[in-house]
Amino acid sequence: MQEQYELFRRELYDEFGPYVPLSRVWRKLSYPSLDAARKAASRGLLPIPCVSLPGRRGTFLLSLDVAAWLSDAVQRAERPALVKSGHLP
């Protein structure tokens, strides 16, 4: 899991820096549209805390938080497959 996190963290930070615009990662967070992700953010329902940056329009997420959420999502998705195949109890 740590390797997956480091990969996501490095990719996100290299592309966006410390803050990732919601408009660039809504698909990675499994939202059907940017509008749905924006509504979730305005209602406080995003799975990751969001921030507003002074002098910038839009909603932003910390790249470290996005990387952690993505690595957890990958781990959750892999676990049922491993249990089903008999590799985990």
PyMOL commands that set and color helices and strands:
alter all, ss='L'
color gray80, all
select helices_A, chain A and resi 2-16+22-25+34-42+63-85
alter helices_A, ss='H'
color red, helices_A
select strands_A, chain A and resi 19-21+50-51+60-62
alter strands_A, ss='S'
color yellow, strands_A
deselect
rebuild
show_as cartoon
